[in-house]
Amino acid sequence: MSPPAPGKRCVVAYATRARQYLWSVELPLQASIADALAAARAAAGPAAAIPWDSAPVGIFGEPRARTDSCADGDRIELYRPLRRDPRERRRERVQRERRSGKS
């Protein structure tokens, strides 16, 4: 029996409010984030409405470029846009509280 071909395994993740999608992909050692996304896209098939080409990406919560390489065991994440800026929501909440007399 021959030894396994050198490579790495990564997980590609995307979440909506209703569901989390996870795809385990096996990649060559020199693979980039874009390669991992392509492998996950092929595994997902046409059923999933995932913004493969437009969503920002990152590894374990850190934004990255699609051309960056990934390491064995990385969790590559596709980020969906926020509905509203959290800072703006907080400003509005503080203004409402000040108007109503709350601290």
RAPEWO-V469045 format. One record per residue. N is the residue number from 1. RES is the residue in one small letter. PHI is phi in whole degrees, -180 to 180 (* if undefined). Layout:
n=N res=RES phi=PHI
n=N res=RES phi=PHI
//
This chain:
n=1 res=m phi=*
n=2 res=s phi=-86
n=3 res=p phi=-67
n=4 res=p phi=-65
n=5 res=a phi=-65
n=6 res=p phi=-65
n=7 res=g phi=-174
n=8 res=k phi=-142
n=9 res=r phi=-116
n=10 res=c phi=-133
n=11 res=v phi=-117
n=12 res=v phi=-105
n=13 res=a phi=-126
n=14 res=y phi=-147
n=15 res=a phi=-130
n=16 res=t phi=-112
n=17 res=r phi=-65
n=18 res=a phi=-95
n=19 res=r phi=-155
n=20 res=q phi=-112
n=21 res=y phi=-107
n=22 res=l phi=-134
n=23 res=w phi=-127
n=24 res=s phi=-88
n=25 res=v phi=-128
n=26 res=e phi=-107
n=27 res=l phi=-132
n=28 res=p phi=-68
n=29 res=l phi=-57
n=30 res=q phi=-89
n=31 res=a phi=-65
n=32 res=s phi=-102
n=33 res=i phi=-60
n=34 res=a phi=-60
n=35 res=d phi=-65
n=36 res=a phi=-64
n=37 res=l phi=-65
n=38 res=a phi=-63
n=39 res=a phi=-66
n=40 res=a phi=-67
n=41 res=r phi=-62
n=42 res=a phi=-65
n=43 res=a phi=-72
n=44 res=a phi=-73
n=45 res=g phi=76
n=46 res=p phi=-79
n=47 res=a phi=-68
n=48 res=a phi=-81
n=49 res=a phi=-91
n=50 res=i phi=-109
n=51 res=p phi=-80
n=52 res=w phi=-54
n=53 res=d phi=-93
n=54 res=s phi=-110
n=55 res=a phi=-74
n=56 res=p phi=-64
n=57 res=v phi=-127
n=58 res=g phi=-161
n=59 res=i phi=-124
n=60 res=f phi=49
n=61 res=g phi=85
n=62 res=e phi=-102
n=63 res=p phi=-58
n=64 res=r phi=-141
n=65 res=a phi=-87
n=66 res=r phi=-65
n=67 res=t phi=-83
n=68 res=d phi=-66
n=69 res=s phi=-84
n=70 res=c phi=-120
n=71 res=a phi=-108
n=72 res=d phi=-58
n=73 res=g phi=90
n=74 res=d phi=-67
n=75 res=r phi=-106
n=76 res=i phi=-93
n=77 res=e phi=-116
n=78 res=l phi=-99
n=79 res=y phi=-102
n=80 res=r phi=-92
n=81 res=p phi=-68
n=82 res=l phi=-75
n=83 res=r phi=-66
n=84 res=r phi=-142
n=85 res=d phi=-66
n=86 res=p phi=-59
n=87 res=r phi=-66
n=88 res=e phi=-66
n=89 res=r phi=-60
n=90 res=r phi=-66
n=91 res=r phi=-57
n=92 res=e phi=-63
n=93 res=r phi=-64
n=94 res=v phi=-63
n=95 res=q phi=-63
n=96 res=r phi=-62
n=97 res=e phi=-64
n=98 res=r phi=-66
n=99 res=r phi=-66
n=100 res=s phi=-86
n=101 res=g phi=91
n=102 res=k phi=-81
n=103 res=s phi=-102
//
